[in-house]
Amino acid sequence: MSDTRRRVKVYTLNEERQWDDRGTGHVSSTFVERLKGISLLVRAESDGSLLLESKISPNTAYQKQQDTLIVWSEAENYDLALSFQEKAGCDEIWEKICQVQGKDPALEITQDPIDESEEERFEEMPETSHLVDLPPCELAKLEEIADLVTSVLSSPIRREKLALALMSEGYIKKLLQLFQVCEDLDNREGLHHLYEIVRGVLFLNKAALFEVMFSDDCIMDVVGCLEYDPALVQPKRHREFLTKTAKFKEVIPITDSELRQKIHQTYRVQYIQDIILPTPSVFEENFLSTLTSFIFFNKVEIVSMLQEDEKFLTEVFAQLTDEATEEGKRRELVNFFKEFCAFSQTLQPQNRDAFFKTLANLGILPALEIVMGMDDLQVRAAAIDIFSYLVEFSPSMVREFVMQESQHTDDDVLLINVVIKQMICDTDPELGGAVQLMGLLRTLIDPENMLAPTNKTEKTEFLTFFYKYCMHVLTAPLLANTAESPKDSPEGSAKINPVCPGALRFMRRIIGLKDDFYNRYIIKGNLFEPVINALLDNGTRYNLLNSAIIELFEFIKVEDIKSLIAHIVDNFYKALESIEYVQTFKGLKTRYEQEKNRQNQRLSRYRRDTRSLEDDEEMWFNEEDDDEEGEVMAEKGKSEEDFPESYGKYMEAKKVEQDGPKLPKWTSAGHFKFSFSRSAGAANGTSGTNGKSAATPPNPSSPNGSSAKSAALPPAAVSKAGLVGLVDYPDDEEDDEEVEDSPRKRPRLGS
């Protein structure tokens, strides 16, 4: 349906009394057989799916608000709203609802949820009593008016009658004129009555009354009435704050007068709800639901109008990133964007996506780099809030930006490094900003939200980027605190930095992950050297530091982390072999030697297999039993063309022996390597790109099939890169040929 009159947004009220957007579509009213009645149907404009199917119940109270809203409750604690694009569409559907319920479309609410006794009393009332008789709007009658407004709040029907009376007689504006008179006369009693009256009128919860009370010519007088709370000794000065302190500043001139008026109105109404009105009681909580809706839909309209004005946003970004922009002006621009992003949370999901993509295209992230580095604490706080909206919306978008930025920007000015520095250097004693930034950083580097189906490599690419460009910034304070011993250490004493145990716990957690990536990083950076130096500097002291370091190496031994064991024994065993009060380091040496023996056994098996190749080939020709003799006799009648095929396979196997992997040779660095020729890879079915073995054992039933043992290489002779070091141990599957010197039992540290 292309009729824009019936284009609507569907909203539901959540448990926090906030409206959730359920989508945009077109509404129609039609008879639904399954529901046995006229129903409201909303189909999504994107795919035609059914967003809403609601039967117009004769007993449901429907309410029309602000000319383009219809609100009702489907069930207890389940409120629905239709927000129409055009007033004509709202009127059309409202007439259909009233027609089904037999109500007058001129009303703004079809009925109130009332109990049976009250409904019976209502039916007994004469038709002429459809309105409440209001006292004359005079100073002498203010107390009577206040009592009347207060008394009707407990009755839905009387609230409705009073609201209609206030609207029909233009009563609100007359009351506000009396407020000006009372204030001029300093009539405190009258002002206190007006406070009760205006507060009670707000609790009537009627959008039509809000339209009058929050209009430009009335809202400041409404605020003035609410200043004179009888419970206060002195009145508040809310009007002074709204007109002087909280002056509206147009960072870029807004030419649309309707938009400007809507912004002013929304701010002031929000102030009334959040600041002026006291926290409502349980009884009063539902009285302000329409006020909440009023603010919500105002924000939706403001964001939509600003977003559609491309010239406005373009100019804002141009000034925000211009180096010539004054600091005060830039501060105003940042605060504007903070409020703008906050308002955007009211948008429906697809519109919110478009909103943030627009900001990204205009350059919001590089602009944040500028303002997050400013000295002004308020500006930095606003920038952090904006950044949090962006990270919450799309971590992937932020990651993509910082990775592209690293190609043409120094490490120190990368956005993510700016965030880290702000986190580390937070001057707030409560560390509020640091905690917020830490949460954002954690979101960005969390691998669990890097699994977007559109970018399979995001996890690898971003983590590689982070370790290369950002990890040194994040760990700088830790390294600074552990790099040097305390200056006040007595000469000749053990120089153990008090922060060392904190760094040691961090390293223990990393090793506890048993992740090859971290282990290679530890080996490459020679990070065990400061740990071992701390152990040796600690001397014979049996303290927490000593126990923690011993436990670290004991964990490596018990878990048999081969790469770390080889690194420790190769580089540090001479310094550790004198430590005999625990068996940890001797155990590491034992593990190391056991692995060397296993490697040597694999090499020996490889040599034995290659030497027996000729014997196996000869057996391949001579292996004949009685059944095979019969088969050979039967084959003699075949053409001799079959022989070259068998002979070719034999020569192919022979080529494996001649051109296959050569024996390993030890290098000067204590490693061994294998050399592969292309012919060997081809003969064994291996790939020339990665060198992985893909040999398939011949079929034993084939007349020319050799044994798998003679044709395929042993597992130990295959390397992914052609170079196998002692730190790259393959998993050994032949456990039956290996005997552990000791069971995997964690020895006591004192043993």
Secondary structure as the mmCIF struct_conf table of DSSP 4:
data_model
#
loop_
_struct_conf.conf_type_id
_struct_conf.id
_struct_conf.beg_label_comp_id
_struct_conf.beg_label_asym_id
_struct_conf.beg_label_seq_id
_struct_conf.end_label_comp_id
_struct_conf.end_label_asym_id
_struct_conf.end_label_seq_id
HELX_RH_3T_P HELX_RH_3T_P1 THR A 4 ARG A 6
STRN STRN1 ARG A 7 LEU A 13
TURN_TY1_P TURN_TY1_P1 GLU A 15 GLU A 16
BEND BEND1 ARG A 17 ARG A 17
STRN STRN2 TRP A 19 VAL A 32
TURN_TY1_P TURN_TY1_P2 GLU A 33 LYS A 36
STRN STRN3 GLY A 37 ALA A 44
TURN_TY1_P TURN_TY1_P3 GLU A 45 ASP A 47
STRN STRN4 LEU A 50 LYS A 55
TURN_TY1_P TURN_TY1_P4 PRO A 58 ASN A 59
STRN STRN5 GLN A 63 GLN A 65
TURN_TY1_P TURN_TY1_P5 GLN A 66 THR A 68
STRN STRN6 LEU A 69 ALA A 75
TURN_TY1_P TURN_TY1_P6 GLU A 76 ASN A 77
STRN STRN7 TYR A 78 PHE A 84
BEND BEND2 GLN A 85 GLU A 86
HELX_RH_AL_P HELX_RH_AL_P1 LYS A 87 GLN A 101
TURN_TY1_P TURN_TY1_P7 GLY A 102 GLY A 102
TURN_TY1_P TURN_TY1_P8 PRO A 105 ALA A 106
BEND BEND3 LEU A 107 GLU A 108
STRN STRN8 ILE A 109 ILE A 109
BEND BEND4 THR A 110 THR A 110
HELX_RH_AL_P HELX_RH_AL_P2 GLU A 116 GLU A 124
BEND BEND5 MET A 125 MET A 125
HELX_RH_3T_P HELX_RH_3T_P2 GLU A 127 SER A 129
BEND BEND6 HIS A 130 LEU A 131
HELX_LH_PP_P HELX_LH_PP_P1 LEU A 134 PRO A 136
BEND BEND7 CYS A 137 GLU A 138
HELX_RH_3T_P HELX_RH_3T_P3 LEU A 139 LYS A 141
HELX_RH_AL_P HELX_RH_AL_P3 LEU A 142 SER A 151
HELX_RH_3T_P HELX_RH_3T_P4 VAL A 152 SER A 154
HELX_RH_AL_P HELX_RH_AL_P4 PRO A 156 SER A 168
TURN_TY1_P TURN_TY1_P9 GLU A 169 GLY A 170
HELX_RH_AL_P HELX_RH_AL_P5 TYR A 171 LEU A 185
TURN_TY1_P TURN_TY1_P10 ASP A 186 ASP A 186
HELX_RH_AL_P HELX_RH_AL_P6 ARG A 188 PHE A 203
TURN_TY1_P TURN_TY1_P11 LEU A 204 LEU A 204
HELX_RH_AL_P HELX_RH_AL_P7 ALA A 207 MET A 213
TURN_TY1_P TURN_TY1_P12 PHE A 214 PHE A 214
BEND BEND8 SER A 215 SER A 215
TURN_TY1_P TURN_TY1_P13 ASP A 216 CYS A 218
HELX_RH_AL_P HELX_RH_AL_P8 ILE A 219 CYS A 225
TURN_TY1_P TURN_TY1_P14 LEU A 226 GLU A 227
TURN_TY1_P TURN_TY1_P15 PRO A 230 ALA A 231
BEND BEND9 VAL A 233 GLN A 234
HELX_RH_AL_P HELX_RH_AL_P9 HIS A 238 GLU A 240
HELX_RH_PI_P HELX_RH_PI_P1 PHE A 241 THR A 245
TURN_TY1_P TURN_TY1_P16 ALA A 246 ALA A 246
BEND BEND10 VAL A 251 ILE A 252
HELX_RH_AL_P HELX_RH_AL_P10 SER A 257 TYR A 271
HELX_RH_PI_P HELX_RH_PI_P2 ILE A 272 ILE A 276
BEND BEND11 LEU A 277 LEU A 277
HELX_LH_PP_P HELX_LH_PP_P2 PRO A 278 PRO A 280
TURN_TY1_P TURN_TY1_P17 VAL A 282 GLU A 284
HELX_RH_3T_P HELX_RH_3T_P5 GLU A 285 LEU A 288
HELX_RH_AL_P HELX_RH_AL_P11 SER A 289 GLU A 308
HELX_RH_AL_P HELX_RH_AL_P12 GLU A 310 THR A 321
TURN_TY1_P TURN_TY1_P18 GLU A 323 ALA A 324
BEND BEND12 THR A 325 THR A 325
HELX_RH_AL_P HELX_RH_AL_P13 GLU A 327 SER A 344
TURN_TY1_P TURN_TY1_P19 GLN A 345 THR A 346
BEND BEND13 LEU A 347 LEU A 347
HELX_RH_AL_P HELX_RH_AL_P14 PRO A 349 LEU A 362
TURN_TY1_P TURN_TY1_P20 GLY A 363 GLY A 363
HELX_RH_AL_P HELX_RH_AL_P15 ILE A 364 MET A 372
TURN_TY1_P TURN_TY1_P21 GLY A 373 GLY A 373
BEND BEND14 MET A 374 ASP A 375
HELX_RH_AL_P HELX_RH_AL_P16 LEU A 377 PHE A 393
HELX_RH_AL_P HELX_RH_AL_P17 PRO A 395 GLU A 405
TURN_TY1_P TURN_TY1_P22 SER A 406 GLN A 407
BEND BEND15 HIS A 408 THR A 409
HELX_RH_3T_P HELX_RH_3T_P6 ASP A 411 VAL A 413
HELX_RH_AL_P HELX_RH_AL_P18 LEU A 415 ILE A 424
TURN_TY1_P TURN_TY1_P23 CYS A 425 CYS A 425
TURN_TY1_P TURN_TY1_P24 PRO A 429 GLU A 430
HELX_RH_AL_P HELX_RH_AL_P19 GLY A 432 ILE A 445
HELX_RH_3T_P HELX_RH_3T_P7 PRO A 447 ASN A 449
TURN_TY1_P TURN_TY1_P25 PRO A 453 THR A 454
TURN_TY1_P TURN_TY1_P26 LYS A 456 THR A 457
HELX_RH_AL_P HELX_RH_AL_P20 GLU A 458 TYR A 469
TURN_TY1_P TURN_TY1_P27 CYS A 470 CYS A 470
HELX_RH_AL_P HELX_RH_AL_P21 MET A 471 THR A 482
BEND BEND16 ALA A 483 GLU A 484
TURN_TY1_P TURN_TY1_P28 LYS A 487 ASP A 488
HELX_LH_PP_P HELX_LH_PP_P3 SER A 489 PRO A 490
TURN_TY1_P TURN_TY1_P29 GLU A 491 GLY A 492
BEND BEND17 SER A 493 SER A 493
TURN_TY1_P TURN_TY1_P30 PRO A 498 VAL A 499
HELX_RH_AL_P HELX_RH_AL_P22 CYS A 500 GLY A 512
TURN_TY1_P TURN_TY1_P31 LEU A 513 LEU A 513
HELX_RH_AL_P HELX_RH_AL_P23 ASP A 516 LYS A 524
TURN_TY1_P TURN_TY1_P32 GLY A 525 LEU A 527
HELX_RH_AL_P HELX_RH_AL_P24 PHE A 528 ASP A 537
TURN_TY1_P TURN_TY1_P33 ASN A 538 THR A 540
BEND BEND18 ASN A 543 ASN A 543
HELX_RH_AL_P HELX_RH_AL_P25 LEU A 544 VAL A 558
TURN_TY1_P TURN_TY1_P34 GLU A 559 ASP A 560
HELX_RH_AL_P HELX_RH_AL_P26 LYS A 562 LEU A 576
TURN_TY1_P TURN_TY1_P35 GLU A 577 SER A 578
BEND BEND19 TYR A 581 GLN A 583
HELX_RH_AL_P HELX_RH_AL_P27 THR A 584 ARG A 611
TURN_TY1_P TURN_TY1_P36 SER A 612 SER A 612
HELX_RH_AL_P HELX_RH_AL_P28 LEU A 613 ASN A 622
HELX_RH_AL_P HELX_RH_AL_P29 ASP A 626 GLU A 635
TURN_TY1_P TURN_TY1_P37 LYS A 636 GLY A 637
BEND BEND20 LYS A 638 LYS A 638
TURN_TY1_P TURN_TY1_P38 GLU A 640 GLU A 641
HELX_RH_AL_P HELX_RH_AL_P30 ASP A 642 ASP A 659
BEND BEND21 GLY A 660 GLY A 660
HELX_LH_PP_P HELX_LH_PP_P4 PRO A 661 PRO A 664
STRN STRN9 LYS A 665 TRP A 666
TURN_TY1_P TURN_TY1_P39 SER A 668 ALA A 669
BEND BEND22 GLY A 670 GLY A 670
STRN STRN10 PHE A 672 LYS A 673
HELX_RH_AL_P HELX_RH_AL_P31 ARG A 678 ALA A 683
TURN_TY1_P TURN_TY1_P40 ASN A 684 GLY A 685
TURN_TY1_P TURN_TY1_P41 GLY A 688 ASN A 690
HELX_LH_PP_P HELX_LH_PP_P5 PRO A 697 ASN A 699
TURN_TY1_P TURN_TY1_P42 PRO A 700 SER A 701
BEND BEND23 SER A 702 SER A 702
TURN_TY1_P TURN_TY1_P43 PRO A 703 ASN A 704
HELX_LH_PP_P HELX_LH_PP_P6 GLY A 705 SER A 707
HELX_RH_AL_P HELX_RH_AL_P32 ALA A 708 ALA A 711
BEND BEND24 ALA A 712 ALA A 712
HELX_LH_PP_P HELX_LH_PP_P7 LEU A 713 PRO A 714
HELX_RH_3T_P HELX_RH_3T_P8 PRO A 715 ALA A 717
BEND BEND25 LYS A 720 GLY A 722
STRN STRN11 LEU A 723 VAL A 724
TURN_TY1_P TURN_TY1_P44 LEU A 726 VAL A 727
HELX_LH_PP_P HELX_LH_PP_P8 TYR A 729 ASP A 732
HELX_RH_3T_P HELX_RH_3T_P9 ASP A 735 GLU A 737
BEND BEND26 ASP A 741 SER A 742
BEND BEND27 ARG A 744 ARG A 744
TURN_TY1_P TURN_TY1_P45 LEU A 749 GLY A 750
#
